[in-house]
């Protein structure tokens, strides 16, 4: 009985330590949103100093620690920014300002997953701004992304889509989702890249298809890719079918 009590006490002690570790998992130099604001705004962010979060007039880049946009906050990118180790929490939003004329938001390849979206990303278009979201590292989308007209989401690294991406269209201008040579697009079974814009899988890129309906050419509204303006699958790209149920190839590869 004494041995059992000692084991129980030790077990409870380990649980308490584990809980405390999870509660204090921040590292010095991490950033989180303080309130809604612009990325470079002097009142937008807080920084962890090793023991507590403090308001800061600086803004995060890829040279800092983990960056978090919190629930209820909308952060607007107002300059060219490079990030690594970033999370958008559920209820958080990332969008783009109306100037400068071309805003680049680059997600570089660092340790682990470089951008996790559990909230909303609006790759926003204005008259003077044609925004770009460039993924050079690893990104996971678990919620919603909207690519406005004349804006691009460019994948050069690895992009895992578990939910919904919408490309917009207006007149001669479209939102564009581009997967470049050497990049990997992973599509969960029920995930969608759709809307009235463009999808392009360039030669040398890889798509991992999760949908049981595979990938289809224009005119068929099923599968992981359902854009209605342009839907292009390179003849020299790589196609992997790894769904959770029986799959068909779809019509996307038949020219």
N, C-alpha and C positions, 0 to 999 in steps of 0.2 A: 504493500500500500504506500509506503514511504517513497519508493522508487517511482510509482505512478504519479504521486503528487509533485515530485521534483520534475518529472517529464512534463506534466501539465503546466507548471509554472514557467518552465523554460519555453514551452510552446507559446504561451500567452505573451511572454516577453519578446519573442521573435516577431509575433504579429504586431505588437505595439511599435517596435522598431521599424517594421516594414511600412506601417501606416505613416509614421512620421517622415520616413524617407520619401514617400510619395507626395506628402504635403509640402516638402521643401526640396523639390527637384529642380528649382531654378538655378542658374549659374550666373556668376558675375558677368555683366555685359549684355544680358538678355534685355530685349525691349518688348513692351506691350502697349497697346493703345490706351491712352488716358481718356480720350473723348473723341467724338467725331471731328475731323479736320483734314487739312492737307498734309501730305506726307512730310514736307519740309517745314510745316508749321511749328512755331516755338511752344505751343501748348498741346500738341497732339499726343506726345509719347511720355511714358515712364520707363526708367531704367533700373535694373536690379543691381545693387551695389555689393551683394554678397550676404546681406541680412534682411534688407527691406527694399520695397519699390519706392523710388524717388522720382518726382517730376523733373523733366530735363528739357532744355531748349534745343538739344541736338536731335538728329533723326537717324534711324538705322540704315546700314548698308550691309553688304556681304562680308565686311570685315568684323562685324559684331556677332553677338550670340544669336539665340533663337528670337525670332520676331513673331509676335502674335497680335492679330486683330481680334478684338473681343466682341462678344455678343452685344448687339445694339449700336455698334460704332461703324461709321462709314469713313473710310480713308481714301482720299482723292490724290492720285499721283500727279504732281505738278512739276516734275523734272525727270530727267533720265536717271533711273535707279537700277542698281544691281543688288540682288538678294540671294541668300542661302539660308536654309533652315527656317522656313516661314510656315505659319499655320494661320488660316482664316477660320475662326470658330463659327459654329452654327449661329446664325443671326448677325454675323459680321459681313461687311461689304467692302470690296475694293473696286474703285473705278478711276477714271482718268479726267484730268482737267481739260479746259478748252484751249489752253496754250501751255507750252510752245507748239509750233506747227506739227512736230513729229515727236511723240513721247515713246521712249523705249523702256520697257520693264523687263530686265534680263534676269532669269533664274539660272544661276551658274551651277556647275557640278561640284558639290561639296560632299561632306560625309552624310550618308543615309539619304532619306527623301528630302528634297530641297524645297518643295512647296506642296502643302496639303490644303485643299479647299473643302471645308465643310459648310461654307456659307455661300456667298454670291460674288462672282466676278463679272463686272461689266466692262468689256473692252470697248470704251465709249468713243463715238465719233462726234466731232463738231465741225463747223465750217473750216476752221483753221487747224484741226488736229486729227491726224490719222494714226491711231494708236497701234502699238505692237506689244504683244506678250510673247517673248522669246524663251523657250524652254531648252536650255542647254544641259540641264541635269535631269533630275527625276521629279515628276509631278504626279499627284494623285488627285483626281476630281471626284468628290463624294456628294456633290450637290449640283448647283447650277452655274453655267457660264453662258454669257450672251456676247456674241461678236457682232458689233454694230457695222453698218455699211462702211466700206473702204478701210476697215481695220483687219488686222491679221492676228491669228494665234499660230505661231510657228514652232514646230517640234523638231529639235535637232538631237535631243537625248531620248528619254523614255517618258511616255505619257500614259497613265492608266486612267481610263474613263469608266467610272462606276455609276454615272447618272446621266445628266442631260446637258448637251451643248447646243445652242441655237445660233445659226448664222443668219444675218438679216440681209434684206435686199430692197433697193429703191432705185428705179430707173437703170442707169448704167453701172451703179455701184453695188457691190456685194460685200458681206463679211466673208472672210476666208480662213479656213482651217487647212494648214499645209503641213505635211509630214515629209521631211527631207531625207535624202540618201543617208543611210546609217542609223536613222532614228527608228524607234519602236513605238507603235501605238497598240495598247492593250485594251480590248473592249470587253467589259463584263456582259453576261448574257442579255440583260434587259437594258443596257446602256444605249443612248441615242446621240448621234451627231446629226442634227437636222436643221430645219429652217429653209429659207429661200435662197441661201447663199451658196458658197463653193466648198467642196472638199476635194483635196488633191493628195494622193499618195504617190510621191515621186519614185522613179526607178531607184532601186537600191534600198528603199525603206521597207520596214516589216510591219505587218498588221496581224495581230492575234485576235481572231474572230470568236466571239462568245455566243452570238445569236444562233439559234437553231435554224434560222432562215439565211444564214451566211451573209454575203454582201451582194447587192443587186444593182443593176444598171438603172439609169433614169427611167421613171415611169412605174416603178414598183416601190410601194411605200411600206417596205418591211426590211428587217435586218438591222444591223448596228448603224449603217450609214444611210440617211434618208434626205440629204440635201436635195433641193429641187432645181437649182440653177446649173451647177456643175458638180458632177460626181465622177472623179477620174481615179482609176486604179492602174498603176504602171505595170506594163507587161514584164518588166524586169525587177519588180518588187518581190517580196517574200510573203507568203501567205501561210498562216498557221491556224488550224481549226482546233480550238480547245474548249468548246462549250461543255455544259453539264448535262446535256441531253443529245439525242441523235441530231446530227446536223446535215444540211444540204449546202452545197457550195454557193448557190445563188447564181444570178445571171451576170454579175459584175465583171467576170473574167472572159465572157464570151463576146468577141468583137464581131 
